[in-house]
Amino acid sequence: MSASSVIKDMARTVLYRSGLLGVWHRRRNRNALTALMFHRVLPAGSDALAQSEREFAFSVEGFARTLDFVARHYQIVSFAQIKAAIDGQGKLPKCPLLITFDDGWRDTVQYAMPELKKRGLPALLFLATEVVELDQPRWWQDAAVAALANAQTAPKLLQALGMPADAATQPGYSQRVAAQLAGMPEAQRRQVIQQADPTVLQAIAERQMVNADDLRRWTGNGFDLGGHGHSHSPIPFASDPRAEVFDCRNHLRALGQEDLSLSYPHGVKNDASRELLKEAGFEVVFDSNPCLTSVAKLPRLRFDVPRIHLPENAWTTRNGRIDPARLAMYLFPRAVI
């Protein structure tokens, strides 16, 4: 670490431990909603964590320390409170924060839920509704990400999909890969992925994604459920955007959900996707714009509520552990829209 980095780190720590950073946050963000986006929570040292896409995975200890931090500095709110505020039927507390999870990873129920319950904190899971019906242990999306991250197998996957060799240099190529695979029947998806890498699907032996029993545990413990598309295809790139939205809606209804929420798969959206979501009856939709939301502007942003992806990496850790001072500097100064 350079001398300037050491000095910055010391300054962060002094500002946080003195309480000045917290005072500034309580004044600046008192009327701003912070929505956090998590994906996976797994035990440190586990094979599952080692094999995960680390940018989107937390250790259980890191997640617990993060929950302690947000409980100290924010008022944690539920989706019902957000919707009531948007509908003009309630007010949010000062410095509100919403905890959300994407995709429908089984570890959200196995490892994240106990930590939330221990602290009495609400949370919202955005489910790619198709995953409940899939039987194979490894989710095709996770296998495709692993294949694309491998310099040897990525060109083979692109070739199997009929995409040009330079597709990986084009903006949004990974979303287009996901959309193309998502539009296939499950058997065909797996065949295409195996054609690129014969071992990647078998690298995970235990089921990754939630099943119906897991969802009953989640909702039965009072946690909220929303949609993340049906197949996890980016809606604007989907082979059938209407089916992607309405299949998700229908599955959520079948799971007993009345107030419908969604987060855009891959964070990708356009005007047409917003209109489809409105037509399908979704009431609040979140994107991946890493900003805070002015509570006063929530009604206007009900189809574009920002969320901040929170990683467990150099931005938020010190000496390998979640560091409150770094978390504060990662979250508190975010732009408010």
N, C-alpha and C positions, 0 to 999 in steps of 0.2 A: 504494500500500500504506500502511495506517495505521501510526502509530508503534507501537501495541501489536502489530501483525502483524510489524513489523520486529524488535521485541524478542523475540517468540516464535520467529521464524525463527533469530535469532542464538543463542538459548538451545538450540534443537534442534541447531544445527550444532556448538556448543561441546560439548554432551553426547555427540554422536556422535564427533567427532574426538578427544575425550579418551579414548575407549574405555569410558567409564562405562556408556553405553547398551548396548553390546555385552555387557559383564559382567553387567548386570542381565538382559538377554535370555537369556544362557546359563544363568543360575540359574533364572529364572522359567519358561522354556519348555523346559527340558531334557527333560521327559517329556510334551511336547505336540506333536502332529502339526500342521504347517501344510500345507494343500493349496491351491495357487494355481490359479485358473481364468483361462486366456487364451482368446481367440478368434482374432483376426487379427494377423499380423505382416507389414508392408508397407514398401517403401522410402520414406523421407522424400521429399516433393516429388512422389510418383507420383500419377497420376490415380486409381489404385485407392484410395490412402489418402484422397485428397480426397473421394471418393465414398462412402467407407465410413461406417458408423455409428461415429463417432469414439470414443464411450465404450467400444467393444469392440475397438478397434484399437490396436496398438503400431507405432511405427516400428522398423525393424530395429536402429538404433542404441540406441533406448530399451530394446528387448528385450535386447540384448547387455549393456547396463549393468545391467539388472535381474538377468540371470543371474550376472554377476560379483558382484553384491551378495549374492544368495542362496548362491552357492558359498562366499563368505567367512564367512557367519554360520550356515549350516545344513549338515546332512548330507543330501544329496539322495538320496532312496530311490526304488525302483521299485515298481510295483504288486505284483510278486511278494513283495517284502518286507512290504508292507502286509497282503496276504492271509495270509502266514505268521504275522504277529503276531496277526491276528484269529483264526486257527485254532489259536493256541497252539503253533505249530511254529517260532517264531523270535522274536527280540527286535529292536526298532528301535533304531538308534543315538540318541545324545542330539541334541536339536533336529532331528528329522527333518522333511524338506519334500518334498512330492510336486508335480511340475509337470504340469498337465493342460491340454488344449485341448478346446474344444467345437465341435460341428457337422460338421467335415470340410472346412474351407476349404483350397483348394489351396495357399495361401500358407504354411500350416503346414509342408508338405513343402518348398516352394520356398525359404522364407526362415527359418523358425524352426528346421528340422531342421539346417541347416549350423551354426548358432550353438550348438545343443545338442551336435552331434558335436565341434565344435572344443574344447569343454570336457569332453567325456566324460560328459555328464549324461543320465540316463534321463528319459523322459516318457511320458505316456499320452494318446492321442487318443480322445475320445468321439465316435463317428461316428453321425450320423443316416443310417442305412444306405441309405435310398432315394436319397440324392444321387448315389451311384455310377452309378445307372441313368439319371439325367436327362441329356438331351442339350443343352438350351438353355444359352447362356453364363451368363445371370443366374439365380441361385437365386430361386425364387418368393418365399421368405421374405424375402430381402433387398429384392426389389421391393416387397413389401407393406409392409415397414417404411418404405421411402422414401415410398410413397404416403400412409401414415398420418402421416408427419412434415410433409407439405405441407398447409397449411390449405385449399387449393383442392381437392385430390384426396381428402383423408380422408373428407369427407362422402359423396362419390360412391362410395367403396369400401364404406362402411358401408351405403349404400343398395343397392348391387349385391348385398350379402350379406343383405339383408332385415333389417338391424338398425336400430333407431331412431336418429334424429339425435342424441339425447343419450347414445348408448352410450359415447362417448368420455369422459364424465364418471363412468362407473361403474368401480369397482375391477375389475382383471383383464380389461378389455375387449380389450386387445391379445392376450392369451392366447386369448380366445374367438374373435377374428378368425383367429388362427393355426390354431386347432383346426378351424374351419369350412372354411378353405381347404385344410388338410391332408387333410380327409376327402373332397376332390373328386379326380377323375382329373386328371392334370397338364394336359391340354388345357383342361378347364373352369376350373381355377385361373387359368391364364394369360388366358383369355377374360374372366374377372371382373376381374382386375387391369387389363387393357387397357381395359375399359369405364370404369374410374375414371380411368386415366391412360394414354393411347395410346402414350406415349413411354418409360415407366419401364422396361419390360423390355428395350428396345433401347439403354438408356443404358450398358450394360456389354457390351463386344464379345468379351472373352476369358473362357473358362470359369472360374468362381469356385470350384467344388467339386471335390474329389478324384475321380479315376477309378480303375479297377482297377490301372493301372500305378503311379499315385502311392501307392496303399496297399501295393503290393509293395515299393516303395522304402522306405516308412516301416517296415514290419515287417522287411524284409530288412536294415535297419540296426540292428535290435535294439530298436526302440521298440514300446511296447505299444498295443493297440487294444481299446477298449470300445464300448459302445452309448450312443446318445443318442436312443432311440426309433427308429422307422422313418421316419415322415414328418416328425418334429420337432413333432408335435402334443403339447401338454401332455396327459399320459396321462389325468388325471381328466376332461378336457373332450373327449377324442377321441370321434369317432362310433362307433368300435369299439375300446375300450381293449385288449381281448384280442388283436386282430390287431396293434395297434401294438406290443405287447410281444413277441408270439411271432414276428412277421415280423422284428423286430430280432434276436431270438435266432437265428432260422434263418439269417439273412444272416451273422451273426458266426460261426456254426458253419461255414458254407460257406467263410468266409475263414480257417478253420483255428484259430479261437479256442476254447480249452478252458476256461480259468478266466474266467468271464463277469463283467464289471463294467459299470456303467451310470451315467450322470449324468441326473437327471430333466430332461427338456426344459422349458425356461423356469423350472426350479426348482420346478415345481408338483407336488405329491404329495398322496396321502391314503392311508388304511388299505387301501382296495381295490387301489390301484396297487402297494403293497408286497406284498400277497398274490399278485397276478398275477406280479410279478417273482420271488418265491420259487418259485411253481409252475413258471415257465419255466426255472428253474435259475440265475438270476443270484445271484452269491455276495457281491458287495460293491457297494453303491450309494451314490452321492454326491449331496448336495443343494447348495443355494446359501446355506446359513446361514453368514454371514461370521465364523465363530469358529474357534478352535483346538480340537483334540480331545485330551483326556487319553488317552494311550496305553493306560492301564489300562481305559478305558471303550470302547475300539474294538470289542471283541466284541459289546457291547450295541448299538452304533451302526452295525452293519455295513450296515444299509439306510438310514442317515441320516448318513453321514460328511460333516461340514461342509467347505465350500470357500470361499475368499475371492476374489471378483472383484477383479482388480488393474487399475486404469486407468492410462493415461498422461495425467494431467491436473494440475490445480492441487494435488491432494492429494499427488502423488508427484514433481512436477517443480519445478525452480527455473530461471528464465531459459530456459525451453523445453527443459531437459534433465533426465532422471531424476536425482534428487538422493538420495544415500544416506541423509542425515539424515531427509528426509521419508519415504522408504520405511521406515526403521526405525520412525518414529512411527506410520506407517500399519499396520504389521504386528505389531511386538513387543507392544504393550499389549492386543491382542485378548483378549476373554473366552475362557476355557477351559471347555469343557463335558465 
